[in-house]
Amino acid sequence: MNRVYLDHNATTPLDPRVLDAMLPFLRDDFGNPSSLHWLGQRARGAVEEARARVAELVAADPAEIVFTSGGSESDNAALRGAAAKAKPSRSGIVCTAIEHHAVLNTAKALRDEGRPVAIVRVGERGAVDLEDVAASLGETTALVSVMLANNETGVLQPVAEAARLARAAGALVHCDAVQGAGKVVVDVRALGVDLLTLSAHKIYGPKGVGCLYVRRGTPLAALVRGGGQERNRRAGTENVAGVVGFGAAAALARESLPADAIRVAALRDRLEARLLAIPGARRNGEGPRVPNTTNVSFEGVEAEGLLIALDLEGIAVSTGAACAAGGVEPSHVLRAMGLPAERVQSSLRFSLGRATTESDLGHAADVVAAVVAHQRR
Ligand SMILES: Cc1ncc(COP(=O)(O)O)c(C=O)c1O
């Protein structure tokens, strides 16, 4: 079977060069970076080298990078850490309706704990409305969280503009850049953010490792307490092999981004044109997007059935639906964009990667057209 993986926003394969960088730290170099002896110091050196590489990907200072267990932990740490340090009179959180659940559910938990939380709408194009951001800000706002690129539609959000509004109102700014890194240039200072989340497994690194950029001087309570690792910002013996892999992946992402972005955008646009030529197909999300993502609804076809039929044909894609207790929740992102329920339930996300080829996409587009036609019959 000709298998085509078009779900890179869910996760990317580990780049073989990343695996090679990691292997010594899973074999002989097993030291604890906190140990003073030679084995510990070898691990410490590797962790610090990785920190510099990750920092370089987002134009940060290495001392501003805090390694974590991934994007979800970083998002939790940003919101909870900022809220915990905020004055009682300024403990509000503002986030957008299309954030990943790692942000959205943390904001909702903080609301349940008594903090004011505002969730900002997005327009039909899938971008947050800056007027709504401005309207939701107040003297009680501690932190504003706006993602860089949406994981379902790929739509880039006006983070720098939202950050300017937030800072003028005296609030800190967090950006979940998990789906932006490696696809568009990320510069923490140009964005004007205090906190920024990255995850290694979305950029051809290993799962279970990520980081939070913490601008120097940002008041932030630690989420995980214990030893003094990560400058007291995140306790726990470092995931040395994971961190080394993250560093290698970040260096590769930085190197290959300019060429990858152009190549992948051209492929995505061709795939999209083929998909949109299917009768009743419509794109979800407009305006500037990351180069690898397209989200398309197929009128009259139920996305889950489509996904399963495509899987049987070897094509891996995704619906924005989330598995919740007791059933499948339709995409909160597409719903927040105001799309009708039938359109939400007929939407699929196609996300390309570094190794995706033209012939993969030609085959995938043929199969999607055939499967959609079959499901309609
Ligand atoms: C936008 C965004 N934020 C956060 C996460 C969570 O990252 P992790 O899987 O590393 O916990 C994801 C993963 O899908 C994501 O797409």
The ligand as an ORCA input file, in Angstrom:
! r2SCAN-3c Opt
* xyz 0 1
  C      -0.699     24.625     19.468
  C      -0.283     23.503     20.366
  N       0.021     23.771     21.641
  C       0.390     22.808     22.491
  C       0.466     21.496     22.103
  C       0.869     20.456     23.090
  O       2.201     20.079     22.920
  P       2.724     18.695     23.530
  O       2.157     17.609     22.667
  O       4.219     18.797     23.427
  O       2.261     18.635     24.933
  C       0.145     21.167     20.775
  C       0.163     19.757     20.333
  O      -0.662     19.328     19.557
  C      -0.239     22.204     19.895
  O      -0.575     21.941     18.616
*
